[in-house]
Amino acid sequence: MNIKPLVAEFIGTFTLIFAGVGAIAIGADLVGVALAHGIALAVMITAVAAVSGGHLNPAVTIGLWAAGKFPAGNILGYLVAQVAGAFVAAVLIKLCLPAATAVAGTGTPALAAGVGVGSAILLEAVLTFFLVFTVLGTAVDKRAPKLGGLLIGLSVTMGILVAGPITGAALNPARHLGPALLAGGSFLGQFWIYWVGPVLGGIIAGAVYKAFIEAPEGKAN
C-alpha cells in the first residue's frame, strides 16, 4: 500500500487530537472545545483530502467502505495510522502542558455520571451517523458542493455541543483510544463503547446513503 495516505491520516488525526485535547487541557469551555475539534478537522481534511481522502476517523473509513467508496484491503492501514496519530498527539500534549494535563487529564472522552452504556452507544451512533452522512454528501458525492472539510468540521462541532457533557462526544474511535492508551484505567476499559457506537453509526450512514441517496451510476441526479 502507498505510504503517503497513511502519513496523511496520521498527521490529520494527530492535529485533531492535539487541538482537541489541548483545548480541554487549557480549560476551554464546551463551545471552545467544540470549535477546536471542528476547526482542526476543517483544516486538516482540506489539507490531506487529495492524498488520503481525509478520513481521520475509523468510523468514517468503515462507513465509506459500507457505502462502497473505500476498499476493504486498505481499512486496517488507515485505522492503525489514525490511532497512532491520536496516541502520539496525546503524549505530546502531556509533554507540552504537564501542569494543565495533571489537572485536566489526557482529554479522553468518558461517560458522565448516571449515563448508561446503551444510551451512550446510541448517542455516539446517531451523531456519528450525521458525521459520516455529511462526509458522503459534501465530500464524496460527485454532485456535492466542494466545500473542503468545512461542513464536516461543523458536523463534529455540532455533535460535541450536543453530547460533550454526556459521553465526551468522541464520534471517532481514534479520538477516544489514542488518549485512553495514555490514560489507562477506567478510560481504557470503556474503549469498546467508543468503537461500537461510532462504527455502527458510520456503517448505517454508509448503507443508507448508498441505498437511498447516491445517484445511479451515470446519472447526475
C-alpha positions as CSV (number, residue, x, y, z in Angstrom):
1,M,0.0,0.0,0.0
2,N,1.2,3.5,-0.7
3,I,2.6,5.1,2.4
4,K,1.5,8.6,1.6
5,P,-2.1,8.2,2.6
6,L,-1.1,6.6,5.9
7,V,1.2,9.5,6.7
8,A,-1.6,12.0,5.7
9,E,-4.1,10.2,8.0
10,F,-1.5,10.1,10.8
11,I,-0.9,13.9,10.6
12,G,-4.5,14.8,10.2
13,T,-5.6,12.7,13.2
14,F,-2.7,13.9,15.2
15,T,-3.8,17.5,14.6
16,L,-7.4,16.7,15.6
17,I,-6.4,15.2,18.9
18,F,-3.6,17.8,19.6
19,A,-6.1,20.6,19.1
20,G,-9.0,19.0,20.9
21,V,-7.1,17.7,23.9
22,G,-5.1,20.9,24.1
23,A,-8.3,22.9,24.3
24,I,-9.5,20.6,27.1
25,A,-6.2,20.9,28.9
26,I,-6.2,24.7,29.0
27,G,-9.7,24.7,30.4
28,A,-11.7,25.8,27.4
29,D,-15.5,25.7,27.8
30,L,-17.8,23.4,25.8
31,V,-18.0,25.9,22.8
32,G,-14.2,26.3,22.8
33,V,-13.6,22.5,22.8
34,A,-16.2,22.0,20.1
35,L,-14.7,24.7,17.9
36,A,-11.1,23.4,18.5
37,H,-12.2,20.0,17.2
38,G,-14.3,21.3,14.3
39,I,-11.7,23.8,13.1
40,A,-8.9,21.2,13.3
41,L,-11.0,18.9,11.2
42,A,-11.9,21.5,8.6
43,V,-8.3,22.5,8.2
44,M,-6.8,19.0,8.0
45,I,-9.4,17.3,5.9
46,T,-9.0,20.1,3.4
47,A,-5.2,19.7,3.6
48,V,-5.0,15.9,3.2
49,A,-8.1,15.1,1.2
50,A,-6.2,14.9,-2.1
51,V,-3.8,12.3,-0.6
52,S,-5.9,10.1,1.7
53,G,-9.5,11.3,1.4
54,G,-9.2,13.0,4.8
55,H,-10.9,10.4,6.9
56,L,-9.1,11.0,10.2
57,N,-11.6,8.6,11.9
58,P,-12.0,4.8,11.8
59,A,-15.8,5.3,11.7
60,V,-15.5,7.3,8.5
61,T,-13.2,4.8,6.9
62,I,-15.5,1.9,7.7
63,G,-18.6,4.0,6.8
64,L,-17.1,4.8,3.4
65,W,-16.4,1.1,2.9
66,A,-20.1,0.3,3.7
67,A,-21.0,2.9,1.1
68,G,-18.8,1.1,-1.5
69,K,-16.4,4.1,-1.6
70,F,-13.3,2.5,0.1
71,P,-11.5,-0.8,-0.5
72,A,-11.6,-3.3,2.4
73,G,-7.9,-4.1,2.0
74,N,-6.9,-0.6,3.0
75,I,-9.0,-0.3,6.2
76,L,-6.5,-1.8,8.6
77,G,-3.7,0.5,7.5
78,Y,-5.9,3.6,7.9
79,L,-7.1,2.5,11.3
80,V,-3.6,1.9,12.6
81,A,-2.4,5.3,11.2
82,Q,-5.4,7.1,12.8
83,V,-5.0,5.6,16.2
84,A,-1.2,6.1,16.2
85,G,-1.7,9.8,15.3
86,A,-4.1,10.1,18.2
87,F,-1.8,8.5,20.7
88,V,1.2,10.5,19.7
89,A,-0.8,13.7,19.9
90,A,-2.0,12.9,23.4
91,V,1.6,12.1,24.5
92,L,2.9,15.4,23.1
93,I,0.1,17.5,24.7
94,K,1.0,15.9,28.0
95,L,4.7,16.9,27.5
96,C,3.8,20.4,26.3
97,L,1.4,21.2,29.0
98,P,2.4,19.0,32.0
99,A,0.8,21.2,34.7
100,A,-2.5,21.6,32.7
101,T,-2.9,17.9,31.9
102,A,-2.1,17.0,35.5
103,V,-5.5,18.7,36.3
104,A,-7.5,18.1,33.2
105,G,-6.1,14.6,32.4
106,T,-5.5,13.3,28.9
107,G,-8.8,14.6,27.4
108,T,-10.2,11.1,27.0
109,P,-13.9,11.1,26.4
110,A,-15.8,9.4,29.2
111,L,-19.4,8.8,30.2
112,A,-20.9,11.3,32.6
113,A,-22.3,10.0,35.9
114,G,-25.5,8.2,35.5
115,V,-25.2,7.7,31.7
116,G,-25.9,4.1,30.8
117,V,-23.8,2.1,28.3
118,G,-26.8,1.6,26.0
119,S,-27.6,5.3,25.9
120,A,-24.0,6.2,25.3
121,I,-23.7,3.8,22.4
122,L,-26.9,5.1,20.8
123,L,-25.9,8.7,21.2
124,E,-22.5,8.2,19.7
125,A,-24.0,6.1,16.9
126,V,-26.6,8.8,16.0
127,L,-24.1,11.7,16.0
128,T,-21.5,9.7,14.0
129,F,-24.3,8.9,11.5
130,F,-24.7,12.6,11.0
131,L,-20.9,13.0,10.6
132,V,-20.4,10.1,8.0
133,F,-23.6,11.2,6.2
134,T,-22.1,14.7,5.9
135,V,-18.8,13.2,4.6
136,L,-20.6,11.3,1.9
137,G,-22.9,14.2,1.0
138,T,-20.3,17.0,0.9
139,A,-17.0,15.4,0.1
140,V,-17.6,12.1,-1.7
141,D,-20.8,12.5,-3.8
142,K,-19.9,13.9,-7.2
143,R,-23.0,16.2,-7.0
144,A,-21.8,17.8,-3.8
145,P,-20.6,21.4,-3.4
146,K,-16.8,21.3,-3.0
147,L,-16.5,22.9,0.4
148,G,-13.5,21.0,1.7
149,G,-13.7,20.0,5.3
150,L,-15.8,22.9,6.5
151,L,-19.1,21.2,6.8
152,I,-17.6,18.0,8.1
153,G,-15.8,20.0,10.8
154,L,-19.1,21.7,11.6
155,S,-20.9,18.4,12.0
156,V,-18.4,17.4,14.7
157,T,-18.8,20.8,16.4
158,M,-22.5,20.2,16.4
159,G,-22.0,16.7,17.9
160,I,-19.8,18.0,20.7
161,L,-22.2,20.7,21.6
162,V,-24.9,18.0,21.9
163,A,-23.1,15.2,23.6
164,G,-19.9,16.7,25.1
165,P,-21.3,16.7,28.6
166,I,-22.8,13.3,28.2
167,T,-20.3,11.0,26.5
168,G,-17.5,13.3,25.7
169,A,-18.7,13.2,22.1
170,A,-15.8,11.2,20.6
171,L,-17.7,10.3,17.4
172,N,-14.4,8.7,16.4
173,P,-12.8,5.6,17.9
174,A,-9.3,7.0,17.5
175,R,-10.3,10.2,19.3
176,H,-11.0,8.0,22.3
177,L,-8.5,5.2,22.0
178,G,-5.4,7.4,21.5
179,P,-5.7,9.3,24.7
180,A,-7.1,6.3,26.5
181,L,-4.0,4.3,25.8
182,L,-2.1,7.0,27.7
183,A,-4.7,7.4,30.5
184,G,-5.2,3.7,31.1
185,G,-7.5,2.6,33.9
186,S,-11.3,3.0,33.6
187,F,-10.8,5.2,30.5
188,L,-9.3,2.3,28.6
189,G,-11.9,0.0,30.0
190,Q,-14.6,2.0,28.1
191,F,-12.8,1.9,24.8
192,W,-15.2,-0.6,23.3
193,I,-18.2,1.7,23.7
194,Y,-16.4,4.3,21.5
195,W,-15.8,1.7,18.8
196,V,-19.3,0.1,18.8
197,G,-21.3,3.3,18.7
198,P,-19.4,5.3,16.1
199,V,-18.6,2.3,13.9
200,L,-22.3,1.3,14.0
201,G,-23.4,4.9,13.1
202,G,-20.8,5.0,10.3
203,I,-21.9,1.7,8.8
204,I,-25.6,2.7,8.9
205,A,-24.8,6.1,7.3
206,G,-22.9,4.4,4.5
207,A,-25.6,1.8,3.8
208,V,-28.4,4.4,3.9
209,Y,-26.5,6.8,1.6
210,K,-25.7,4.0,-0.9
211,A,-29.2,2.6,-0.9
212,F,-31.3,5.8,-0.9
213,I,-29.3,8.9,-1.7
214,E,-26.5,8.1,-4.1
215,A,-27.2,8.8,-7.7
216,P,-27.4,5.8,-10.0
217,E,-24.2,5.2,-12.0
218,G,-24.0,7.5,-15.0
219,K,-26.7,9.9,-13.7
220,A,-26.2,13.3,-12.3
221,N,-29.3,13.2,-10.1
